[in-house]
Amino acid sequence: MSIWSRIADALSRLVRAGSLTDFFGEQTPPDKTVAFAIAVIALGAKMAKADGRVTRDEVDAFKEVFFIPKGEEEKAARVFDMAREDVAGFDGYAHRIRAMFDGHEERATLEDILDGLFHIAGADGIYHPRELEFLHDVAEIFQIDQRCFDRLLTRHDPSKGGDPYALLGVSHDADLDEVRAAWRRLVRETHPDRMLARGVPEEAVKMASKRLVVLNSAYERILAERR
């Protein structure tokens, strides 16, 4: 059964739940992949509402995170529209999503969700101030620290210059052991098997190859600088 078929099943529960906020708080949540997809769609819809526009680039970026086969677009659009029209604020969604992925091993999934939102927000080459404010607020609710937030922003925003230390989430005066440990941890968390186990859809996992290139390049740049 495709992820969109499973989302369709979940949509019937949305009707019973009354809103996406209630849905995320159900005692029997959907499987991780469905929960991840609905979380990104719902928060993406709220983010679109934050800057008041949805560009073609952002739509294309969304399709990079989720492959939507022909005939399945309506199911994704339905979740998007429910979130956009829901009177509940994004913070209600974010708090419920954090609770859904609150296990120690699942915390990285919250970063994956935020990573997907960064990818969509920056697809048009511009981070609107309201988008950045939205992303920062979601990060705070997810209990993602500033260093991690800066790491994601540096990776997605070309204007940040690709600072290798920021990309690995370490300070410029970190010793080489700390740099190596951060690089290894991030590479380990980006392994496809670990991402699939966290509930990240296959399409988003494929995008992780780009993340690995950036991480390895940052590490090599730091090594070259210190030789």
N, C-alpha and C positions, 0 to 999 in steps of 0.2 A: 504494500500500500504506500503510495507516494506521500510525501510530507503534506501536500496540499489536500489530499483526501483525508488525512488525519486532522488537518486544520478544519476541514469541513465538518468532521465529527465534533470537533471542539466548538465550532460555531453554534451547533444546536444547544450546547451547554451555555453559551453566551446569552442566548435568548432567555433561558431559564434563570441565569444569574442576574440578568437585568442590566448589567454594565460590565465593561472590561475590568474595572476596579474590583467588583465582586468576584469576577471570574478568577482573577489572580489570587484571591483569598480563599478559594474553595478548599475544602478539606482534602479532596482528591484531585490534585493538579494534573495537567496533561503530562505526557512524557517530555523529557528535557528538550528534545529537538523542536517539538511543537511550541513549548513554552518559550524557547529562545526566539523562534520566528515571530510569534505573536508579540513578544516583548519589544523586538526591534521595530516591527510594523507600528505598534501602538505608540511607542515613544517617538518614532520617526514622524508620525502624524502630528503629534503634539509639537515637535520641533518645527515642522513646516508651518504650523499655526503661529509659532513664536516670531518668525520673520515675515510671515504673511504671504509667502509665495513658494511654489514648488517648480523648480526649473527642470528642463528636459535632462540636463546633466545629472541632477539629483535622482531623477527617475531611472536613468541608465545605471547610475551607481548602485541604486537599490537592487536592480536586476543582477548586478555582479555579486551581491551578497546572497541573493535568492534567485535561482533559476525558476521562472514561472512559465510552465508549458502553455501552449495555446489551449484555450478552453478553461484554464485555471485562474485567469486574471481576476475574474469576478470574486473568487473566494478571498484573494489577497485584498482587493479593493474594498470588500465588505468590512474586513477588520480595520483597514485604514479609515474608512468613513465613520465606523462606530467610534473610533478613538477621537477623530477630529470633531465629531458632533457631540461627544459625551461632555456634559457640563463639568464632570470631575476634572480637577487639575492634574497635570503630569506627575506631581509629587505623590499623589495617591497611587498611581501606577508604579512609580519607582520604588516606593516603600514596600509594596506588595511583592514586586519582582525581587527585591533584595531578600525578603523573607523566604521566597521560594528557592533561592540559591544561597542559603546561609550556611551550608556545611563547609568545613575547612577545605575540602577538595573542590568544592563548587565555586569558591570565591573568584577563581580565575574566569569563570563564565561571565561574571558581572563586568570584568574588564573587556571580555570579548564583545559583549553587548555594546559597551561604550565605544569600543573600537569601530564597530559597524556604524554607529551614529556619526563618529568623526568622519568616516569614509564618505558617507552620504552628504553630510553638511558641507564638506570641502570639495565636492565634485565639480562645482562651478568655478573653482579657483579662488573663491572668496569666503571667508568666515564672517558672516554678519555678526555684529556685536551681540545681538539678541540670541543668536545660535550659540555663541561662546558662553554667554551667561547661562543658557539652558543646559549646555553640556557640563558646565562647572557645577550647577545645582544638582544634576543627576549624579555626578561623581561624588559629591558630598553625601547624598542619600545612600549611595552604594558603598560609602566609607572607603572610597579610593583616594589615596593621599595625593598631595600636590605634585610630588615628584613623578608619580605614575601618570597623572594628568598631563604634565609637561612632556613626558616621554611620548605619549600618544599624539599630542599636538605637534611636536617636532617632527614626528614621522609623517604626518599628514599635511602639514602646512609648509609649502616650499619657502615661504618668506622667513622661516626660522633658521634657514641655512644648514639644516641637517647636522647640528652639533652632535658629535659622536658620543659625548658624555651624557647629554640629555637623552639620546636615543637608547642608551643602556640604563638610564635612571640612576647614574652615579655622579658624584661631585667631581670637579676638575682636579681636586687634590687627593682623590681616592688612590690607594696604592694598587699595584697591579693585581694582587690577589683578589681584592674586592671587585675590580673591574672584571677579572676572569670569572669570578663566581656569579656576578650579575649576568654576564653574557651566557654562561652555561644554563642558568636558571631560565632565562627567557627563551633560549633555543629549545630547552626541554619542554617548556610550556607550549611551544609552537609546534611540537611534533604532531602530525596528523592523527595518530592513534589517541593521543591525550585529548586533542580538541574534539574528536568525534565522541569520546567517552563523556566529555562535558556537555554534549548536546548541541555542539556547533554544527550546522548543516554542511553537507559536503561541498556546496558551492563556496561557502565562506572558508572552509578548510583549504580549498585550492588556492584561494587568495593568500593563504599563509606563506606560500613559497616566496611571495614578494617581501613579506615581513622578515623571513629568514635572510634574504639577500641583504636587506638593510641592516640587520643585526650583525651579520658577519662582516659587512663592510665597515661598520662603526668600530668593531673590535680590532680589525686589521689596521684601521687608521690610527687608533690609539697606540697600538703596538709599534707602528712605524714612527709615530711621533716621539716615542720614548726610547727608541733604539739609539 
